Amino acid sequence: MSVIRLLGPYDDRVAAELPEGYVVGTCPGDCVMAAGAAVTGVLRCTGEQRWTDEHGHVMTVVVEDFDLDDQGLRDWSTGLE
């Protein structure tokens, strides 16, 4: 199983890269994980999820989209539709 890495946080936005593509969302609370952290709990569906890092930090992420490619991630991060 490959390691899933956290991208961000950028303001309140975060992403994680799965083999199928990027999962992207926002943190309604504090983004308590550092960029590059190995995370678990990342699912390929929209809605509220709880992601955990290798240190046991847990954060809530409201996933907005998933299976994005590199261009989709760039568009999402800059607010393009």
Secondary structure, DSSP 8 states (H G I E B T S, - for coil): ---EEEEEEETTEEEEEETTEEEEEE-SS---S-TT-EEE---SSSEEEEEEETT--EEEEEEEEEEE-HHHHHHHHHT--
